[in-house]
Amino acid sequence: MTFSKKLKQLFSSSNKKNNWNGLIEAYRPWLPVTKKTPIITLQEGATPLIEVKSISDRIGKNVRVYVKYDGLNPTGSFKDRGMTMAISKAKESGCEAVICASTGNTSASAAAYASKGGIKAFVIIPDGYVAQGKLAQALVYGAEVLAIKGNFDNALDIVRQLSNKYPITLVNSVNPYRLQGQKTAAFEIIENLGNAPDWLCIPMGNAGNISAYWMGFEEYFNAKKSQKLPKMMGFQASGSAPLVQGKKIENPETIATAIRIGNPVNKEKALLAKEASKGNFSSVTDLEIINAYKILGKEEGIFCEPASAASVAGLLKVKNKVPRDSTIVCVLTGNGLKDPNCAIENNDSVFHTGVEAEIETIRKKMGF
Ligand SMILES: Cc1ncc(COP(=O)(O)O)c(C=O)c1O
């Protein structure tokens, strides 16, 4: 290879490490943007796909398990993939304010991208049910936060009505640009593995992300960039599992507050993805979620939020059904730092408090 060719390769858009300007620039031909669209980006996307031996070993059968660590996006969740699109398109249309209902991550992401784009953001959240880190983010990024005495489903009803009546753009996953941006995670997985995985395990709340991934896998498959389509394996928390139970849940409850949603708006799309891929939906208990959360932290050095761990918990739960020699990707949708209270209350580490600042005491406590 000539020197100039080498240089060109080094700085080509496929070389994410050296030249990454966010997912809209990277996947422009696959996204509904034009030269006129102002690109509002925080350089989201290009998140790592990490092999997790501790999970493969628990399954056996020569199965390889990876996690798509989307908690490493700029605001710490996969929502940034959709938000760069939604806010860029809102800006293009001249909109001056956006609104969303949120279990936390959407509000953080909407607030950050709106501030980058010079747009006002309103976020409506269930009072007392949003992890601290997410609330902190929305406030620091400058959103106007309204915490309601109701759950996410009530909040979504309200923002849908408000956005119908007033000049304010809705940026929940009913906004089609959100799913367009989110589908790029499937592209990245195919590029990393050289093909689609056999299974994609993913947590479901409003079921936008599973629908977006399926769209991405189908688009790359149709363009012959992959030779197969994955089975879409969706997981919900057992106290908040409308898609598993096939009915609305009036009062959803789970430690995984990000997926505490009783009436998913993308239900139809998610069911289509399940059927077309011959996948499956099932539920995991909060205990199973926390078990997976701890394994990832302690055995892999990967800190995700509880909702994300539902994908790994689900895989472990159905491990007997995993085909021999298969490749599986579990999506880790959010960063563990979002929910410090959950982390401090749910770990098996030794934590000595109030220790005298004195070497002998410390030596004894350390067991030397
Ligand atoms: C961390 C995390 N995981 C999963 C989900 C569920 O995604 P979706 O609502 O697209 O199903 C959410 C949604 O808020 C989330 O914040």
The ligand as an ORCA input file, in Angstrom:
! r2SCAN-3c Opt
* xyz 0 1
  C     -31.485      2.474     29.944
  C     -32.689      2.153     29.134
  N     -32.829      0.906     28.665
  C     -33.892      0.557     27.931
  C     -34.895      1.452     27.654
  C     -36.049      1.004     26.833
  O     -35.986      1.488     25.545
  P     -37.306      1.566     24.687
  O     -38.225      2.486     25.419
  O     -36.890      2.092     23.385
  O     -37.840      0.172     24.652
  C     -34.818      2.763     28.131
  C     -35.882      3.737     27.873
  O     -36.005      4.738     28.523
  C     -33.675      3.122     28.879
  O     -33.518      4.361     29.352
*
